[in-house]
Amino acid sequence: MEELSTKLVEWIRDQVNRSQRRGVVFGLSGGIDSSVIAVLCKRSFPNNTLALIMPCYSSSSDVEDASLIADKYNIPSMTINLNRAYSELLDSFPKNISSPNIQKIAEANIKPRLRMTTLYFFANKLMYLVVGTTNRSEIAIGYCTKYGDSGVDITPLGNLLKCEVRDLARHLDIPENIIEKPPSAGLWEGQTDEEEMGITYEQLDRYLQCGQASEEIMQKIDSLNIASSHKRMLPPSPPF
C-alpha cells in the first residue's frame, strides 16, 4: 500500500506539472473516496491543495466527517453552502414533467453538477486541476453524474476497485467510522450507493476482479455497463 500511495502521489504531481497548473482542488464529502483523495493530494502538493466542503441539503454528519479529515491532515478547506443555489435553480424549473421517480433523480443530479461548477470556479481562479474521487467500480457501471462528479481533470482512483480504496484508506489512517459507513453520493436523505445500484460493492468488485457472480448479478452489471457507456467517452461526432 505504501508503494501504491507513493506512485499515486507522484502521478498526481506529474499530471499537474504537465498541465502547467499550480496545485489541486477537490470536493471533500466525508466519504471514503474523497478522504483518500484528500490525503493523496495533500502529499502531492502540501502548499497548493484546497478541499471544498459543499453541503447541499446534506447530512450534518457528512459535513462533520469532511471537516474531521481536513483538520486531521491539516488540509486547507473552505465550506461553500449550495442550499440556496440549489433551491433557486429548482424553483425556476417546471414541476412534475415526468414520473415522480425520474423527477427525483433529475433533481438530485443537480447537486453534483453544482459542485462541479463550484470546483471549476476555484480551479480557474487558482490555476489548479480538479481532482475526481470516482473509483474503478463506479466507473465500470457509470455510477456517477455526467458532468457532475465525473466532470473532473484527473481521476487518481480510476483503476482501483472499491475494496482496494478501502485497503488504501486503512493504510493512510483514515478514521474507521468513515471507512465503514455505508457509501453514499448524498443525493437525498438516507440514500446509499448500494441501494441505488441494486448490487453490493462486494458483488461488483468480485465480478470485475475475478469474473465471478451469479447469473442475475452478472446480467445486472453488464446491463449497467452497456447503458452507461456514453459516460466513459467523449461526445461522439459523425464520421463525415
C-alpha positions as CSV (number, residue, x, y, z in Angstrom):
1,M,0.0,0.0,0.0
2,E,2.9,2.4,0.7
3,E,4.2,1.8,-2.8
4,L,0.8,2.4,-4.3
5,S,0.2,5.6,-2.4
6,T,3.7,6.9,-3.4
7,K,3.0,6.1,-7.1
8,L,-0.3,7.9,-6.9
9,V,1.2,10.9,-5.3
10,E,3.9,11.1,-8.0
11,W,1.3,10.6,-10.7
12,I,-0.9,13.4,-9.4
13,R,2.1,15.7,-9.2
14,D,3.2,14.8,-12.7
15,Q,-0.3,15.4,-14.1
16,V,-0.5,18.8,-12.6
17,N,3.0,19.8,-13.7
18,R,2.3,18.6,-17.3
19,S,-0.8,20.7,-17.3
20,Q,1.2,23.7,-16.1
21,R,-1.1,24.2,-13.2
22,R,-0.1,25.1,-9.6
23,G,-2.0,22.7,-7.5
24,V,-5.2,20.7,-6.9
25,V,-8.7,21.2,-5.7
26,F,-11.3,18.6,-4.9
27,G,-14.6,18.0,-3.2
28,L,-14.5,16.6,0.3
29,S,-17.7,14.9,1.1
30,G,-16.8,13.0,4.3
31,G,-16.8,9.7,2.4
32,I,-14.0,7.2,2.0
33,D,-13.1,8.0,-1.6
34,S,-12.8,11.8,-1.1
35,S,-10.9,11.2,2.2
36,V,-8.3,9.1,0.4
37,I,-8.0,11.7,-2.4
38,A,-7.6,14.4,0.3
39,V,-4.6,12.7,1.8
40,L,-3.0,11.9,-1.6
41,C,-3.5,15.5,-2.8
42,K,-2.0,16.9,0.4
43,R,1.1,14.7,0.0
44,S,1.3,15.7,-3.7
45,F,1.1,19.5,-3.1
46,P,1.5,20.3,0.6
47,N,1.2,24.1,0.0
48,N,-1.2,24.1,-3.0
49,T,-4.1,21.8,-2.1
50,L,-7.7,23.0,-1.5
51,A,-10.6,20.9,-0.2
52,L,-14.1,22.2,-0.8
53,I,-16.8,21.0,1.5
54,M,-20.1,21.7,-0.4
55,P,-23.2,20.8,1.6
56,C,-26.4,20.8,-0.5
57,Y,-29.1,19.8,1.9
58,S,-26.6,17.3,3.1
59,S,-26.3,15.2,6.3
60,S,-24.7,17.1,9.1
61,S,-22.6,14.0,9.9
62,D,-21.1,14.1,6.4
63,V,-20.0,17.7,6.9
64,E,-18.6,16.8,10.3
65,D,-16.6,13.9,8.8
66,A,-15.3,16.1,6.0
67,S,-14.1,18.7,8.5
68,L,-12.5,15.9,10.5
69,I,-10.4,14.8,7.6
70,A,-9.4,18.4,6.8
71,D,-8.4,19.0,10.4
72,K,-6.6,15.7,10.9
73,Y,-4.4,16.1,7.9
74,N,-4.0,19.9,8.0
75,I,-5.7,20.4,4.6
76,P,-6.7,23.9,3.7
77,S,-10.5,23.8,3.2
78,M,-13.5,26.0,2.5
79,T,-17.2,25.3,3.1
80,I,-19.5,26.5,0.3
81,N,-23.1,26.0,1.2
82,L,-25.1,25.3,-2.0
83,N,-28.6,25.1,-0.5
84,R,-29.8,28.4,-1.8
85,A,-28.4,27.9,-5.3
86,Y,-30.0,24.5,-5.5
87,S,-33.4,25.7,-4.3
88,E,-33.4,28.8,-6.5
89,L,-32.5,26.7,-9.5
90,L,-35.2,24.1,-8.8
91,D,-37.8,26.9,-8.3
92,S,-37.0,28.2,-11.8
93,F,-37.7,24.8,-13.4
94,P,-41.2,23.4,-14.4
95,K,-42.6,20.8,-12.0
96,N,-43.9,17.3,-12.5
97,I,-42.9,16.9,-16.2
98,S,-42.1,13.2,-15.6
99,S,-42.8,10.4,-13.2
100,P,-42.0,11.1,-9.6
101,N,-39.0,8.7,-9.5
102,I,-37.4,10.2,-12.7
103,Q,-38.1,13.7,-11.4
104,K,-36.4,12.8,-8.1
105,I,-33.3,11.6,-9.8
106,A,-33.2,14.6,-12.2
107,E,-33.4,17.0,-9.3
108,A,-30.8,15.1,-7.2
109,N,-28.3,15.2,-10.1
110,I,-28.3,19.0,-10.0
111,K,-26.3,18.7,-6.7
112,P,-23.1,17.1,-8.1
113,R,-23.4,19.5,-11.1
114,L,-23.5,22.5,-8.8
115,R,-20.4,21.1,-7.0
116,M,-18.6,20.6,-10.3
117,T,-19.3,24.3,-11.2
118,T,-18.0,25.4,-7.8
119,L,-14.8,23.3,-8.1
120,Y,-14.0,24.8,-11.5
121,F,-14.6,28.3,-10.3
122,F,-11.9,27.8,-7.7
123,A,-9.7,25.8,-10.2
124,N,-9.8,28.7,-12.7
125,K,-9.1,31.3,-10.0
126,L,-6.1,29.4,-8.5
127,M,-4.8,27.7,-11.7
128,Y,-5.4,24.3,-10.1
129,L,-6.6,21.0,-11.6
130,V,-9.9,19.4,-10.4
131,V,-9.3,16.0,-8.9
132,G,-12.1,13.5,-9.1
133,T,-12.9,10.8,-6.5
134,T,-14.6,8.2,-8.6
135,N,-13.2,4.6,-8.4
136,R,-13.0,1.8,-11.0
137,S,-16.0,0.0,-9.6
138,E,-18.2,3.1,-10.1
139,I,-16.8,3.9,-13.5
140,A,-17.5,0.4,-14.7
141,I,-21.2,0.7,-14.2
142,G,-21.5,4.5,-14.7
143,Y,-22.3,5.2,-11.1
144,C,-21.6,8.9,-11.4
145,T,-23.4,12.0,-12.6
146,K,-22.4,13.0,-16.1
147,Y,-20.8,16.5,-16.0
148,G,-21.2,16.3,-12.2
149,D,-18.8,14.2,-10.1
150,S,-17.4,12.8,-13.4
151,G,-16.6,16.4,-14.6
152,V,-13.0,16.5,-13.4
153,D,-9.5,16.8,-14.8
154,I,-7.9,13.6,-13.3
155,T,-9.2,10.5,-11.5
156,P,-6.4,9.0,-9.4
157,L,-8.6,6.2,-8.1
158,G,-9.9,5.3,-11.5
159,N,-8.0,2.0,-11.6
160,L,-8.8,0.9,-8.0
161,L,-11.7,-1.2,-7.0
162,K,-13.8,-0.1,-4.0
163,C,-12.2,-2.8,-1.9
164,E,-8.7,-1.5,-2.9
165,V,-9.7,2.0,-2.0
166,R,-10.8,0.7,1.4
167,D,-7.4,-1.0,1.9
168,L,-5.6,2.2,0.9
169,A,-7.8,4.2,3.3
170,R,-6.7,2.0,6.2
171,H,-3.1,2.4,5.2
172,L,-3.5,6.2,5.2
173,D,-5.1,6.0,8.6
174,I,-8.5,7.3,7.6
175,P,-10.8,7.1,10.6
176,E,-12.6,3.7,10.8
177,N,-16.1,5.3,11.0
178,I,-15.6,6.9,7.6
179,I,-14.2,3.6,6.1
180,E,-17.1,1.6,7.4
181,K,-20.1,3.9,7.0
182,P,-22.4,3.0,4.0
183,P,-21.1,4.7,0.8
184,S,-23.5,7.5,-0.3
185,A,-23.4,10.1,-3.0
186,G,-25.6,12.3,-0.7
187,L,-28.2,12.8,-3.4
188,W,-31.1,12.6,-0.8
189,E,-31.7,11.8,2.8
190,G,-30.9,8.2,3.6
191,Q,-29.6,7.5,0.0
192,T,-26.9,4.8,-0.3
193,D,-24.9,3.7,-3.3
194,E,-25.6,0.0,-3.0
195,E,-29.4,0.5,-2.7
196,E,-29.4,2.7,-5.8
197,M,-27.1,0.4,-7.8
198,G,-29.1,-2.7,-6.8
199,I,-25.9,-4.6,-6.1
200,T,-23.3,-4.5,-3.4
201,Y,-19.7,-3.3,-3.9
202,E,-18.5,-6.7,-2.8
203,Q,-20.5,-8.3,-5.7
204,L,-19.4,-5.7,-8.2
205,D,-15.7,-5.9,-7.2
206,R,-15.7,-9.7,-7.3
207,Y,-17.1,-9.7,-10.8
208,L,-14.7,-7.0,-12.1
209,Q,-11.7,-8.7,-10.5
210,C,-12.4,-12.4,-11.0
211,G,-15.4,-12.6,-13.3
212,Q,-17.4,-14.4,-10.6
213,A,-21.0,-13.6,-10.0
214,S,-24.5,-15.2,-10.1
215,E,-26.2,-15.1,-13.4
216,E,-28.6,-12.4,-12.1
217,I,-25.7,-10.2,-10.8
218,M,-23.7,-10.7,-13.9
219,Q,-26.6,-9.6,-16.1
220,K,-27.2,-6.6,-13.9
221,I,-23.6,-5.4,-14.0
222,D,-23.3,-6.0,-17.8
223,S,-26.5,-4.1,-18.4
224,L,-25.3,-1.1,-16.3
225,N,-22.0,-1.1,-18.1
226,I,-23.6,-1.0,-21.5
227,A,-26.2,1.6,-20.5
228,S,-23.5,3.9,-19.1
229,S,-21.0,3.6,-21.9
230,H,-21.7,7.2,-23.0
231,K,-20.3,8.4,-19.7
232,R,-16.9,6.9,-20.4
233,M,-16.3,8.5,-23.8
234,L,-16.2,11.9,-25.4
235,P,-19.4,13.1,-27.1
236,P,-19.4,11.4,-30.5
237,S,-19.4,13.2,-33.8
238,P,-20.5,11.8,-37.2
239,P,-17.6,10.3,-39.2
240,F,-18.1,12.7,-42.1
